[in-house]
Amino acid sequence: MSALAVNEFPARPRAVLFDWDHTLVDNWDAIRAALNFTLVSFGQQEWSVEETRARVKASLRDSFPVLFGERWEDARTVFLDHFAANHLEVLKPLPGAADLLEHLAGQGIYMGIVSNKRGPVLRLEVTHLGWDRYFGRIIGAEDAPEDKPSPIPVSMALEGSGIVPGADVWFVGDTSIDMECAHNARCMPVLVRDPVPDDPALTAFPPSWLAPHCGQLIDWLRNSA
């Protein structure tokens, strides 16, 4: 993916919408542990760290029917119970994330979250970190009729802001499904990932901007001021 073409820095946004897991926070240990517990409980093989990172993108209601067939709702319950018992203990901000949110807030830029983590769990984690004050709306899986990559959660995240989806709205995420969602919503797709994965979907839904970490976004904002 080193051939992805991006510009020097993007235009200043009116709003920034974020994915959550591995965009602003690291919670992969809890996700992988709960997923592997569920896979083994239903007679499947565990996933490696690399496989988990590559495959965990869609929401539970979209991914679990594929993984577990008719028993997907039972599997979802097992996963959620295991995750709920452990996720706050290992939740931690990614480097530069807190500084980025503080910078955006200081600039008066509207912020929201669009995640495929279930809404109640997502909002619990945001509040646990004391970050709920930054976001106008926090939209998780099953809060909207459809989850990412549908554009519907994006519109919901902007409700009440007076801002409509468009090129002046950054959608910041770490996976191809985030970039696909940004394209579907006609927002500016910003990929925060290092290294960039060899994911064919990023060719179909390429980022307009590529940053290795949240600190790079602060530099862009300063340059575009």
N, C-alpha and C positions, 0 to 999 in steps of 0.2 A: 504493500500500500504506500510505499514511499513515493510513488508517482502521482499521488493525489495533488492536484493543483489548487493552491489557495492564494489569496491575495495577502498583501503586507499586513493590513489590519482592517477590520470592518468599520462601517459607519456607526455612529453613536446610536444605541437603541432607545426606544421609548419604554420598552419592557423586556425583561429577561425571564424566560421560563426554564426551569431546571428539571431534569431527571433527578432522582435521588441517589439510589445505590450506585456506588463507584463513580458518581459524578461529584457529589458533595460529601458523601460519607462512605466509610468502609464497613460493611456488615456481611462480607462474604463468608466469614467463618460460620456465622449462625445460619445463613442461607444454605450453605453446602452441607452442614451437619444435619439440618432438618430434612433436606432433600434426600441425602443418602440414607438416613433413618427410614424415610418413607419408601424409597426404592427397595431397600432390603426387606422391609416389612411386607411388600407386595411381590416378593420373589424376583426382584431385578438386581442387576449389578450396580455397585456404587459408581459414581462419576469422579474422575480426577479433578483437581483444581482447574486445570486447563479446560476440560470438558464442561465443567460447571460454568466457568466464565463465558465460554463460547455459546452455550445453549440456553442459558437463563436470560431471556429477553421478554417473552410474552407474559401476560398475566396468567394466574392460575386457571381462571375459567376458560382461557384459550389454549393453554399448554397441557393441562392435566388430562383432559379427555383424550388427547393424542398419546400421552404416556401410559395412562392407566385404564383406558377404555370405559366400560360401563361402571367400573368401581371408582371413577375419578373423584366423586364427591367424598367417598370414604377416605381416599388418599389425601384429599385436601384437608380434611379434619385432622388426620395424623400429622401432616406437615405443619399446619397452623398451631397445633398444640405444642409440638416440639419447639417450633420457632419462638412462640410466646414465652416459653420458659427460659430462653437464653439470649434473646436478641439485644436487650438493653445493656447487658453486661459487656458485650464485645463491640458495641456501636462506637465508632470514633470518627471525628471529622477528618477529611482528607487534607493534606497540606495546602494552605492558601485559601481553603473554602471559607472559613470564618472571616478572613480579611476581605475576600471578594464580596461577601454579603454586606459587610459593614461599609465598604466603599460604595456599592450600589445604593444602599440606603441613604448614605450621605449625599449622593447625587440626585436623590429624589426619583430614582428609576423604579418603576413598578416591578415587583417580582412575584412569581408563582411557581408551584411545583406541579408537574405532570408525571406521575410514576405508575408503573404496573404492579407496585406493591399495594396490597389492599388498603383502602382508605383509612379505616380506624387504626391499623397498625402503623401506617405511614405518619399519621398525625400524632400518634403517641411518641414516635421517635423524634419528630421535629420538636415537639414540646419538651421532651426529655433533654434535648440539647439547648433549650431556651431560644430556639430560632424561630418560633412561631410568630414573633413580632415582625419579622422581615417580610412575610408573605401575605399578599392579599387573599389568595385562595390556594388551597392545598388539595389537589385532586389525585386520588388514587384509583386503583383497579376497582371496578364495580360501582364507582360513584357516578359514572356516566353509562348511557345505554351500550356503548362500545368502549373498549380500552385502546391504548396505543397499539398499532399506528393510526388508528382513527383520528381525525382532526377534532372530533367532538370534545374530548377532554381539554384540548387547547382553548376552544371557545369558552368552555366553562371556567377555566383558570383565569381568563381575562374579564369575566363578568363583573360589572361594577367599576371597572377601571376607566371606562371610556375609550379603551384602546381595542382595536380590532386586529385579528391576525394579519400579518403582512411582513414586508421586508424590514420594517423597523422593530420587529419583535424577534429577539434571538431565542432559539430553542437549543439549549445546551444539554448534551448527553454524551454517553460513552459507548453506545452500541448502534448498530445499523437500524434497529427498530426506532430509535430516537430520531435518526436522520430521515427515515421514511415518514415518521409522524410530522416532522418539520416540513418536508416537501408537501405532504398531503394538506397541511394547514396553510401553506404558502408563507411560512416563516423562514427566518435565516437559520439554516442548520449549522451548528457549531459543535464539532467533535472534540471532546477533551479525553485524550487517550495517548498513552505512551508505553509500549510501542503500539502503532496502529495495527489492528488485526488484519489478517489476510481473509477478508470476508467479502465474497462476491457481491453481497447486497449493498456494500458501500460504493460499488461501481454504478449500480442502478439508482442509488439514492446518495449521492456524494455530499460530503460536507462542503459548505462554502468557505469555512474557516476551520483550521486545525490547530489545536493547542495541546502541549504536553501536560499541562497542569493548570489549576485555577489562577495561579499567579500571572500567567500569560494574559489572561482576560483583563486583569487590572491594568497591565501595560497598554493593552489595546484601548481601554477606556480613557486612559490618560492621553494617549496619542490622538484620540478622536474628539477630545474636549474642545 
